[in-house]
Amino acid sequence: MAAARGAHRRVALEAHAFEALREGVVTPSPVEPNISDPAALRGALQRVLARVNGHEAEAALVIPDQVVRIFLLQFDSFPRRADEAIPLLRWRLKKSVPFDVDDTVVSYMLQDIAPPAAQQGGEAPGSVHVLAAVARQRIVRQYEELLEAAGRVPGVVTSSTLAALPLVDDATPSLLARLAGRTLTTAIVCRGALAVYRCTEMPAAADALAPQGLLEEIYPAAAYYHDNWGEPVGQARLAGFANRYDEFRVVVERELGCRAAPLSASAALEDRLAGDARAEVDREFDALVGWMLFRED
């Protein structure tokens, strides 16, 4: 459980707090109820909010990646109005999600940048690329109700890796490998577009995960990007590997043939966070800091 308070009128991490939860209090899932001990979670939330001294009613709610399914879709044409787009997305995703699409919260955005391979004639000129996020409504409400019980209003709800993506420099094709517990999320971004997204349950957390297990997940993503976008991944960002970061960095650089670095090395953080606050990005606060950057930009 983490909380952070940003500064008004500038991107800065003014206060932050983290409290580890007892195993089993939260079990992230896209289908089943996530919170088994609401009282324990409410207590932890109240304590971290008190430590950051956050009194504003509206807050951003960042929930686990496993709760939200992300899809990169392509359409010949796409409605301009949300009341037409949402039903179309639900229909398109009906067979792709493990729950009733009518019991979902759906959000989406259009991606303006097409793959270079498409610009060379591999794709119809009128194609529309859509990034869609889908979650079961009753599960999202579990988290929203928790925040509301603490006197806050969830002004926005997002998954943790989507919130962290603004920390990834995307002038060159960049791969993010982000480990939270046993959940590995792999994303590739370039020039403002999310090109690849994959969320996988690993056999172990960072302290016991074999580097080869990581490579078996991220290498196919890099190969897919190269084949479909016509260019290799230019750099990698690693998050959530704790004191084994250097061990994983070496094998990622060797396998992908590019430089790897922690999220705190992001140029987006230059002159925006003090050195000690930047170090916190690599602990439990990457999603919260990423959201603050997104909010400002």
C-alpha positions in Angstrom: 0.0 0.0 0.0 1.6 3.3 -1.1 0.5 6.9 -1.1 2.1 10.1 -2.4 1.3 13.8 -2.5 2.5 15.9 -5.3 3.2 19.6 -5.3 0.8 22.2 -6.8 1.9 23.8 -10.0 5.0 21.6 -10.4 5.9 18.0 -10.6 7.5 17.1 -7.2 7.1 14.3 -4.7 6.4 16.3 -1.6 5.5 13.4 0.6 5.2 9.6 0.3 4.5 6.6 2.5 4.5 2.8 2.1 3.2 0.0 4.2 3.6 -3.7 3.4 0.4 -5.7 3.5 0.0 -9.1 5.1 -0.1 -11.9 2.5 -3.7 -12.6 1.4 -5.2 -9.2 2.3 -5.3 -8.4 -1.4 -5.2 -11.0 -4.2 -5.3 -9.2 -7.5 -7.5 -10.9 -10.1 -9.5 -9.8 -13.1 -12.4 -12.1 -12.2 -12.6 -12.8 -8.5 -13.1 -10.4 -5.6 -9.7 -8.9 -4.7 -10.0 -7.8 -1.1 -10.4 -10.5 1.5 -9.7 -8.3 4.6 -11.3 -4.9 4.0 -10.6 -3.8 7.6 -6.8 -4.4 7.3 -6.7 -2.6 4.0 -8.7 0.4 5.3 -6.3 0.6 8.3 -3.2 0.6 6.0 -4.8 3.2 3.7 -5.6 5.5 6.6 -2.1 5.3 8.0 -0.3 6.0 4.7 -2.7 8.9 4.0 -2.0 10.3 7.4 1.7 10.1 6.8 1.5 12.0 3.5 -0.9 14.5 5.1 -3.1 14.4 2.1 -6.3 16.3 2.7 -7.6 16.9 -0.9 -10.9 15.1 -1.5 -10.0 14.0 -5.1 -7.3 11.4 -5.6 -5.9 9.1 -8.3 -6.5 5.5 -7.6 -3.8 3.1 -8.9 -4.8 -0.5 -8.9 -2.9 -3.7 -9.8 -2.2 -4.6 -13.4 -3.9 -8.0 -13.1 -7.3 -6.3 -12.6 -7.2 -4.4 -15.9 -7.0 -6.0 -19.2 -5.2 -3.9 -21.9 -5.9 -4.4 -25.6 -4.2 -2.8 -28.7 -6.9 -2.9 -31.4 -7.2 -1.8 -35.0 -10.3 -0.6 -36.8 -11.0 0.6 -40.4 -13.0 3.4 -38.8 -13.9 4.3 -35.3 -16.8 6.4 -33.8 -16.0 9.9 -32.5 -18.6 9.7 -29.7 -17.9 7.7 -26.6 -21.5 6.5 -26.4 -21.0 4.8 -29.7 -17.4 3.7 -29.2 -17.9 1.9 -25.9 -20.5 -0.5 -27.2 -18.3 -1.2 -30.2 -15.4 -2.0 -27.9 -17.5 -4.3 -25.7 -18.7 -6.2 -28.8 -15.1 -6.5 -30.1 -13.8 -7.7 -26.8 -16.7 -10.1 -25.9 -14.7 -13.2 -26.5 -11.4 -11.9 -25.3 -12.1 -11.2 -21.6 -12.9 -13.8 -18.9 -16.0 -12.0 -17.6 -19.3 -10.6 -18.9 -18.5 -7.5 -21.0 -21.7 -5.9 -19.8 -20.2 -5.9 -16.2 -17.2 -3.8 -17.2 -15.6 -0.4 -17.0 -14.1 0.5 -20.4 -11.7 3.3 -21.2 -9.9 4.0 -24.4 -7.7 6.4 -26.4 -6.7 6.7 -30.0 -3.1 6.2 -30.9 -2.0 8.5 -33.7 1.3 6.9 -34.6 1.2 3.9 -36.9 4.0 1.4 -37.1 6.7 2.3 -39.6 6.1 -1.0 -41.4 2.5 0.1 -41.9 3.7 3.4 -43.5 5.6 1.3 -46.0 2.5 -0.3 -47.4 1.8 -3.1 -45.0 -1.4 -1.6 -43.6 -4.5 0.1 -45.0 -4.1 3.9 -44.9 -7.4 4.4 -43.0 -6.5 2.2 -40.1 -7.3 3.5 -36.6 -5.3 2.2 -33.6 -7.1 2.1 -30.3 -5.7 1.4 -26.8 -8.5 0.0 -24.7 -8.5 -0.8 -21.0 -11.2 -3.1 -19.6 -11.9 -4.2 -16.0 -14.8 -5.9 -14.2 -16.9 -3.1 -12.6 -17.6 -4.9 -9.3 -13.8 -5.4 -8.7 -13.0 -1.8 -9.5 -15.7 -0.8 -7.1 -14.0 -2.7 -4.3 -11.0 -0.4 -4.6 -13.1 2.7 -5.1 -15.2 2.0 -2.0 -12.0 1.6 0.0 -10.9 5.1 -1.0 -14.3 6.6 -0.5 -14.4 5.1 3.1 -11.2 7.2 3.7 -13.0 10.3 2.7 -11.5 10.5 -0.8 -13.1 10.6 -4.3 -11.4 8.5 -7.0 -11.1 11.2 -9.7 -9.3 8.7 -12.0 -8.6 5.0 -11.8 -5.7 3.4 -13.7 -3.5 0.4 -13.6 0.0 0.7 -12.1 2.0 0.1 -15.3 -0.1 2.5 -17.4 0.5 5.1 -14.6 4.2 4.4 -14.7 4.6 4.7 -18.5 5.3 8.5 -18.6 8.6 7.6 -16.8 9.8 5.7 -19.9 11.7 7.8 -22.4 10.0 7.0 -25.8 12.0 9.0 -28.3 13.5 5.6 -29.2 11.7 2.3 -29.0 11.8 1.4 -25.2 10.9 -1.8 -23.4 9.7 -1.6 -19.8 9.9 -4.8 -17.7 8.1 -4.1 -14.5 7.8 -6.7 -11.7 5.3 -6.4 -8.9 5.3 -9.4 -6.6 5.1 -12.3 -9.1 3.4 -10.2 -11.8 5.6 -9.2 -14.8 4.2 -6.5 -17.1 6.1 -5.9 -20.3 5.4 -2.8 -22.4 7.1 -1.3 -25.5 6.5 2.3 -26.2 7.8 4.6 -29.0 7.0 8.1 -30.1 3.9 8.4 -28.0 2.4 5.0 -28.8 2.0 1.9 -26.8 3.0 -0.9 -29.2 3.2 -4.0 -27.1 1.6 -4.8 -23.7 1.8 -8.2 -21.9 1.0 -9.0 -18.2 2.1 -12.5 -17.0 2.2 -14.3 -13.7 5.8 -15.5 -13.1 6.8 -18.6 -11.1 8.6 -16.5 -8.4 9.1 -12.9 -7.2 12.3 -11.0 -7.8 14.3 -12.6 -5.0 13.9 -16.1 -6.4 13.2 -15.5 -10.1 15.7 -17.0 -12.6 17.0 -14.4 -15.1 16.2 -16.9 -17.9 12.5 -16.8 -16.9 12.5 -13.1 -17.4 14.2 -13.4 -20.8 11.6 -16.0 -22.0 8.9 -13.4 -21.4 10.5 -10.2 -22.7 12.4 -11.5 -25.7 9.2 -12.5 -27.7 7.8 -9.0 -27.1 11.0 -7.4 -28.4 11.0 -9.8 -31.5 7.3 -9.1 -32.1 8.0 -5.3 -32.0 10.9 -5.7 -34.5 8.8 -7.8 -36.9 5.7 -5.6 -36.8 7.2 -2.1 -36.4 10.3 -2.6 -38.5 12.9 -1.5 -36.0 14.6 -3.0 -32.9 14.1 -2.0 -29.3 16.6 0.7 -28.5 16.7 0.6 -24.7 15.2 -1.2 -21.7 13.9 0.0 -18.4 13.7 -2.3 -15.4 11.5 -1.9 -12.3 10.8 -4.0 -9.3 13.9 -6.1 -9.2 15.2 -4.7 -6.0 18.8 -5.7 -5.0 19.0 -8.1 -8.0 18.7 -5.2 -10.5 22.3 -5.4 -11.7 22.0 -9.2 -12.2 18.9 -8.8 -14.4 20.3 -5.7 -16.2 23.4 -7.7 -17.4 21.3 -10.5 -19.0 18.7 -8.1 -20.5 21.5 -6.0 -22.2 23.2 -9.1 -23.5 20.0 -10.7 -24.9 18.3 -7.5 -26.4 21.6 -5.9 -27.5 20.7 -2.5 -25.9 21.3 -0.5 -22.8 19.1 -1.2 -19.7 18.6 1.2 -16.9 16.2 1.7 -13.9 13.1 3.9 -14.3 14.8 6.6 -12.1 17.2 7.2 -15.0 14.4 8.6 -17.1 15.1 12.0 -18.7 11.5 12.9 -17.8 12.6 13.2 -14.2 15.5 15.6 -14.9 15.0 18.8 -12.8 11.6 17.6 -11.7 12.4 15.5 -8.6 15.2 15.8 -6.1 17.8 13.1 -6.0 16.4 11.4 -2.9 12.9 11.4 -4.3 14.2 10.0 -7.6 15.6 7.1 -5.8 12.1 6.3 -4.4 10.8 5.8 -8.0 12.7 2.5 -8.1 11.0 1.3 -4.9 7.2 1.5 -4.6 6.4 4.9 -6.1 7.0 4.6 -9.9 3.3 4.5 -10.7 2.4 7.4 -8.5 5.2 9.6 -9.8 4.4 8.6 -13.4 0.8 9.6 -12.8 1.9 13.0 -11.6 4.0 13.5 -14.7 1.0 12.5 -16.9 -1.3 14.8 -15.0 1.0 17.8 -15.6 1.8 17.0 -19.2 
